[in-house]
Amino acid sequence: MNEYLPSGRTNGPLFNTFIHVPIVILSLQQPSGVFAGDSFGEIDTRFSYCAINALSLLGRLHELDVEKTVGYIKKCRNYDGGFGNSVGAESHAGQVFVCVAALAILDRLDEVDIDTLAWWLAERQLPNGGLNGRPEKLEDVCYSFWVLSALSIIKKVPWIDAEKLTAFILSAQDTESGGIADRPGDMADVFHTIFGVAVFYILPPAHTCMLIAMSSHFENTQNVNIEGITNISANNYYSHYGERAPKSSIEKLREHIAAGALHDSAERCDAPKCHPETRAAVQDELVGWICHGDSDEMPKNMMWVTGPAGSGKTAIMGSVADTCQGKGTLGATFFFSSFSGSPDRRSKRCLVPTLAYQLVQHDALGQVAEQILSTIERNPAVFERKLEVQLDQLILQPLRACRNHSPLPELPKVILIDGLDECEADQYHDTARSNPPPRSKEDDQIEILAVLKKAASDPDFPFRIVIASRPEHAIKRFFTDVADSMTRELFLDEKYNPDADMALFLESKFANIRRQCHLPSSWPGSHVSGTLVENASGQFIYVATVGRFMEGSGGNPDELLKQVLQSTNANASTNPLAPLDALYSHILRSSPDPHLSILWVNLLFRERTLDEPNAPAPIIRLFLESYPGQASQVLRNLNSLIFIPSGKDEASASYRLYHKSLVDFLQESSRSGNLFMESKVVVDHLADRYFHLWTSRCQAIQALGTGPGGGPECHLTEQDMHTFFQIFFKKDIVDKVFFAAKDLSRWDGIIMSCDITWWLQTCLEKIGSSYAERVGTATIYEAFYSIHMMVSAGVRVNECLAIPNFLFIIHSVIGIPDAAQVAGILRTE
């Protein structure tokens, strides 16, 4: 919609249409979910379709109560598969179209009984080729459109005899005027003409030729050329309908995967891998089981790789994935991550599609790939089904369909799942239950394990499954109580000699430092590695953090080593995490501003308030820095804990945490001690920064134009500007800043002085026509409305009414032009 609004315009007819029309539409939805046609209250599924289509065109579909809307349409479905205009009403072709089209817009075609409905629609064709709207009625050209449109949406057009329908429509055409009537012998009219012509653009292309050939308007045309169903050209006629080609099945599948979860994704370019010649024993055991596990005395199809935080599970899984890929035995991978990358990596939602996508890409699984893509073509709503159904339809059924095909050589052998304990809970809005209990992450993790167990138990499933996670209680109980008979456990303990591997790793790091600093070959002494390995207590993350600290701090190596050794004098025999906690504490305290650095780390990685996929560092610094260059100082000594973009990567790369164990440390006061921060302290700091950005509009616009420091060296792209506004108007941030804070009175002056109009105009100017698609312009207005309504009781109503911007926003959002009415609302609130 924004492409039709002049840049910076926040009033006028088009602007008011964009703001007011959705409000009017949504006000017509009834408690049952159906829409009324007007204030008099007549209800009909036609009105629901009109409302859904209009909201979709305006980019405001997200404001619709989808579950309630779909729920009513489902109630209008009859035993014959068709739909009526209300609950219990007779099935009618026109109502079928509006209901099916509405469900298609909402991506809920899974609610349609496709085969039953297709039979009912096909039965509308009479012996003369015409279609009626319901049983025992006459044929009518207009019903040709309603029936075929519905069949087109559910991909069943071939169920109609196209030749006979074409002949019927052309027999209703006036060969002199070119118009089309409802049936042969009646007077042609524009109503039936448009529906008759539209039918030929649903039928196969050959039937469009017949319409052209029969029309007197093409009597003298030559060199007629028909391309598909969208381009018709002749020497005196040209029409281009510009219809976008439908998405292919592979494109639909691609939209539902977590690309960052692949083992070799760009997002995991800095992910840990085993240092050369380390963790060889455990890698050999894993790869040996993958390739030759069938020869075990008691073969098992699942392996659980587990061990405490920091024991190197992800590095081992990454290295094994590389090895298996080189051998041609890797089927698919999914690396969960709760603290880095895209949100899809911490959800079960994309797991099965991501695995299916990798199987489609595998050269040896061409037949299976065809079956997977065919399933998606038939049922694109499969991605909205529960996990077990997705697994069955996207993986197990395609494998079964190929069971009798000739076996192919070098089939992949394994699927690797890493970081299952980092999968978080997806919440669902269940309208049938008043207060459903929230799902826990353990619920989703067990659901994933149950689905994987089902796959591993299926005789047509040719892959072994390796799952890596911490030994969390729910996961351990599943493998012990439910899947024990088919699971082999590999616990990363002393059996695999981690101490020798860590000593080898440290020696490699020390050799690099010796070369860089021209130190003697005897440095740092034989006892140092032993002490550090002992402090690590089997946790690779400890020695990895020591290595990054030593290499990246840029100080005197002897002094840095001394700091590490002095910071880890804790007794690891009673608490294996004590040396790691001490090291984290030392590094955080080494910052020039420890309090602020810990605030920022909590804000970015514990609270995840600024969590926007792949948000570049310059955008995040807008929310953090009080002055240009502050981040360089505050984060200067933290590069052993956090990936801090620099150089050519600075403008595009994101801040990333190296290991989740730092978040565990910050979350537990018993571990972080006096470095622990309550969430309220972190949120209050965010509020300070948020309001600073809000009120300092001059600095903000300068930053948006040239970068956080106002200099030309860090120019922000249009995508960066989109990202900034997505974060700034993010509901989670608004909620935390305004609703989580208990005392808002200290913000009154700032809230009331905000130049709302400037922000609205800047948003429209800076991000242009695609803004509505990315953020939703309405979100901005609603955010400001909510913010002003949260002003504390200490601000008098008259002060609110005296501010033109406030009245403007109230008028724009809820259409109340009268100040007295606004005052009444405020007093009520």
ABEGO torsion letter per residue (X at the ends): XAAABBBGBABEAAAAAAAAAAAAAAAABBAAGBBBABAAGBBBAAAAAAAAAAAAAAGAAAABBAAAAAAAAAAABBAAGBBBABBGBBBBAAAAAAAAAAAAAAGAAAABBAAAAAAAAAAABBAAGBBBABBGBBBBAAAAAAAAAAAAAAGAAAABBAAAAAAAAAAABBAAAGBBBABBGBBBBAAAAAAAAAAAAABBAAAAAAAAAABAAAAABBGBBBBEAABBBBAABBBBAGBBBBBBAAAAAAAABBAAABAABAAAAABBBBBBGBGAAAAAAAAAAAAAAAABABBBABBBBBEBBGAGAAAAAAAAAAAAAAAGABABBBBBBAABEBAAAABAAAAAAAAAAAAAABAAAAAAAAAAAAAAAABAAAAABBAAAAAAAAAAAAAAAAAABBBBBGBBABBBBBGAAABBBBBBBBAABABBBBBBAAAAAAAAAAAAAAAAABAABABBBBBBBBBBAAAAAAAAAAAAAABBBBBBBAAAGAAAAAAAAAAAAAAAAAAAAGBBAAOAEAAAAAAAAAAAGGBAAAAAAAAAAAAAAGBBAAAAAAAAAAAAABBAAABAAAAAAAAAAAAAAABABAAAAAAAAAAAAAAGAABBBGBBAAAAAAAABABBGAAAAAAAAAAAABBBBBEAAAAABBBBBABAAAAAAAABAAAAEAABBBAAAAAAAAAAAAAAAAABAAAAAAAAAAEAAGBAABBBBAAAAAAAAAAAABAAAAAAAAAABABAAAAAAAAAABBAAAAAAAAAAAAEAAAAAAAEAAAAAAAAAAAAAABBAABBAAAAAABAAAAAAAAAAAGBABAAAAAAAAAAX
